[in-house]
């Protein structure tokens, strides 16, 4: 599973995913995003891709940030080869 930050038409792998549910993403990142900041994400789970908008809810003492998933697109399959 990968979660990418989408910005200005490019995507960057800046998250180490700890846990992902339908409404929450727990992840570590070398970047410290502001509480309340909204981010555009691309979630790739087993070849199923979703675009999402998330808001930074909190930063924990263990370095994990909690992001609330606000909107998600319908999943689409990516076929390689």
PAKOLPA-671161 format. One record per atom (N, C-alpha, C, CB): residue in three letters; x, y, z. Coordinates in steps of 0.02 Angstrom, whole numbers, plus 32768, in hexadecimal, padded with zeros to 4 digits. Glycine has a CB too. Example, Ala and Ser with C-alpha at 12.3 -4.5 7.8 and 13.67 -1.06 7.14 Angstrom:
ALA82947EE48186
ALA82677F1F8186
ALA82947F5B8186
ALA82357F2081C4
SER82827F908162
SER82AC7FCB8165
SER82858002818A
SER82C07FE2811E
end
This chain:
UNK802A7FC68000
UNK800080008000
UNK802D803E8000
UNK7FD08000803D
UNK801A806D7FD7
UNK803E80AD7FD4
UNK800C80E67FD5
UNK806A80B17F95
UNK8020811C7FF6
UNK7FFA815A7FF5
UNK802981907FDD
UNK7FDB816B803C
UNK801681B17FA6
UNK803F81E47F88
UNK802082297F91
UNK804A81D67F3D
UNK804A825B7F9A
UNK803582A07F9D
UNK803282BA7F55
UNK806582CC7FC9
UNK7FF982D77F41
UNK7FF082F07EFD
UNK7FF0833C7F01
UNK7FAD82D67EDC
UNK801F83597EDB
UNK802783A27EDD
UNK804083BA7E9A
UNK805883B77F16
UNK801E83EC7E7D
UNK8032840A7E3E
UNK803D83D77E07
UNK807284337E48
UNK801083A57E03
UNK801383747DCE
UNK8045833C7DD7
UNK802083967D90
UNK806A833C7E0E
UNK809A83077E1B
UNK808882E47E5D
UNK80E383237E1E
UNK80A082A87E65
UNK809482837EA3
UNK80D682727EC3
UNK806982447E96
UNK80D882767F06
UNK811582697F2C
UNK810782367F63
UNK813182AB7F4A
UNK813582097F6B
UNK812F81D57F9F
UNK814E81EF7FE0
UNK815381927F88
UNK812582118009
UNK813F82318046
UNK812182138086
UNK8131827C8043
UNK80FA81DE807F
UNK80D981C180B9
UNK80EF817980C5
UNK808D81C480B1
UNK80FA81698105
UNK81048125811B
UNK80C38112813F
UNK8144811C814A
UNK809980EB811E
UNK805680DC8138
UNK805A80AE8174
UNK802A80BD8101
UNK803B80C281AB
UNK8035809981E7
UNK7FF3807481E6
UNK803B80C58227
UNK7FBD809881D5
UNK7F7A807A81D2
UNK7F4E80A381A4
UNK7F5B80758219
UNK7F2380818180
UNK7EF380A28153
UNK7EAF8082815C
UNK7F0B809F8109
UNK7E7D80AB816D
UNK7E3880938170
UNK7E1080BA813C
UNK7E1A809D81B9
UNK7DCF80B1813C
UNK7DA580D6810C
UNK7DA38120811B
UNK7D5E80BA810D
UNK7DB281358158
UNK7DAB817B816B
UNK7DEB819B8186
UNK7D778182819F
UNK7E1F81738194
UNK7E5B818D81B5
UNK7E9A816E8198
UNK7E5881808200
UNK7ECD81988192
UNK7F1081818180
UNK7F3F819481B8
UNK7F2781A1813C
UNK7F64816381D1
UNK7F99816F8201
UNK7FDB816381DC
UNK7F9381418241
UNK8007819681DC
UNK8044819181B4
UNK807B81BC81D1
UNK803781A4816C
UNK80B981A781C2
UNK80F481D081D2
UNK810B81F28192
UNK812D81A481F2
UNK8128822D8199
UNK81428251815F
UNK817D827C8176
UNK810B827D813F
UNK81AE8286814A
UNK81E582B3815D
UNK81CE82FC815D
UNK821F82AA812D
UNK819183098143
UNK8176834C8141
UNK81448355817A
UNK8154835A80FD
UNK814483908197
UNK811583A081CD
UNK80DF83CD81AF
UNK813983C2820A
UNK80A683B181A1
UNK806E83D78186
UNK804983F981BF
UNK803F83AA815C
UNK8029843181B0
UNK8004845781E3
UNK7FC3843481F4
UNK7FF7849E81CB
UNK7FB084378234
UNK7F6E841F8249
UNK7F3A84468222
UNK7F6484278298
UNK7F0A84238205
UNK7ED5844281DE
UNK7EE684488194
UNK7EC7848681F9
UNK7F25843D8181
UNK7F388441813B
UNK7F1784088113
UNK7F86843D8134
UNK7EFF841980D8
UNK7EE083E780AC
UNK7F1283D28077
UNK7EA08402808C
UNK7F158391806A
UNK7F448374803A
UNK7F1E834A8007
UNK7F79834A805E
UNK7F3783497FCB
UNK7F1D831D7F96
UNK7F4982DE7F98
UNK7F1E833F7F4E
UNK7F2982A47F9B
UNK7F4D82657FA0
UNK7F3882357F69
UNK7F4182457FE4
UNK7F6482067F59
UNK7F5481CE7F2E
UNK7F63818F7F56
UNK7F7D81D07EE9
UNK7F3081667F61
UNK7F36812A7F8A
UNK7F3780ED7F5B
UNK7EFB81247FBE
UNK7F6D80C77F5F
UNK7F76808C7F35
UNK7F76804F7F63
UNK7FB8808F7F0B
UNK7F4180297F60
UNK7F3A7FED7F8A
UNK7F2C7FB17F5D
UNK7F017FF67FBF
UNK7F5E7F867F56
UNK7F577F487F2E
UNK7F407F567EE7
UNK7F267F197F50
UNK7F5C7F8A7EC7
UNK7F4C7F9A7E82
UNK7F0B7FC07E79
UNK7F487F5C7E5B
UNK7EE97FD17EAF
UNK7EAC7FF97EAD
UNK7EC080407EC3
UNK7E747FDB7EDB
UNK7EB480717E98
UNK7ECA80B57EA4
UNK7E8D80E17EB5
UNK7EEF80D27E67
UNK7E95810A7EE9
UNK7E62813C7EFB
UNK7E85817F7F03
UNK7E3B81297F3C
UNK7E6581B47EEC
UNK7E7C81F87EFC
UNK7E54820E7F38
UNK7E7382297EBF
UNK7E7582337F65
UNK7E5382477FA2
UNK7E6A828D7FB7
UNK7E6282147FDA
UNK7E3F82AD7FDE
UNK7E5082EB8000
UNK7E5182DA804B
UNK7E1E83257FEF
UNK7E8682F0806D
UNK7E8D82E180B4
UNK7EA0832180DA
UNK7EC182AA80C0
UNK7E8E83228119
UNK7E9F835A8145
UNK7EC98340817F
UNK7E5F837E8160
UNK7EFF8364818F
UNK7F29835281C8
UNK7F02835F8208
UNK7F6C837A81C7
UNK7EF7832A8230
UNK7ED28331826F
UNK7F00833C82AA
UNK7EA782F4827C
UNK7F38831582AC
UNK7F64831A82E7
UNK7FA882FC82D7
UNK7F4582F78324
UNK7FD7830C8303
UNK801A82EE8302
UNK802482CD8346
UNK8052832382F3
UNK8038828E8345
UNK8042826A8384
UNK808C826E8399
UNK802C8220837D
UNK8098825E83D8
UNK80DC826083F3
UNK810B822E83D1
UNK80DA8253843D
UNK80EF81F883B6
UNK811981C58396
UNK812981D6834C
UNK80F681828399
UNK811882138337
UNK8129822882F3
UNK80F5821882BF
UNK8169820A82DF
UNK80BD81FB82D4
UNK808881E982A5
UNK8056822282A1
UNK806481A782BC
UNK804282328264
UNK800E82648258
UNK7FCD82418249
UNK80228294821E
UNK7F96825E8261
UNK7F5482438253
UNK7F338271821F
UNK7F28823E8293
UNK7F1E825381E7
UNK7EFD827781B2
UNK7EB6825D81AC
UNK7F238271816F
UNK7E87828B81A8
UNK7E40827A819E
UNK7E33827A8153
UNK7E1182AB81C4
UNK7E1A82438138
UNK7E09823F80F1
UNK7DC5825F80E7
UNK7E0A81F680D7
UNK7DC4829680C2
UNK7D8682BD80B8
UNK7D5F82A5807C
UNK7D97830680B1
UNK7D81829B8044
UNK7D6082858006
UNK7D8C82527FE5
UNK7D5282C27FD6
UNK7D6D82217FC5
UNK7D9281EF7F9F
UNK7D6E81DF7F5E
UNK7D9C81AF7FC9
UNK7D9481D67F29
UNK7D7781C27EEA
UNK7D6681787EEB
UNK7DA781D27EAF
UNK7D4081637EBB
UNK7D34811B7EB2
UNK7D7680FA7E9F
UNK7CFC810E7E7C
UNK7D8280BE7EB6
UNK7DC1809D7EA3
UNK7DC4808C7E59
UNK7DCB805E7ECC
UNK7E00808F7E3E
UNK7E0B807A7DF9
UNK7E4680497DF9
UNK7E1980B77DCA
UNK7E4180177DCF
UNK7E757FE47DCA
UNK7EAA7FFA7D9A
UNK7E577FA07DB4
UNK7EE87FED7DAB
UNK7F1F7FFB7D7E
UNK7F3C7FB87D67
UNK7F5680277DA0
UNK7F3D7FAE7D26
UNK7F577F707D09
UNK7F997F807CE9
UNK7F257F517CD7
UNK7FCD7F5D7CFD
UNK800F7F687CDF
UNK801F7F2F7CB0
UNK80467F707D15
UNK804A7F3E7C81
UNK80637F087C5A
UNK80557F097C13
UNK804B7ECE7C73
end
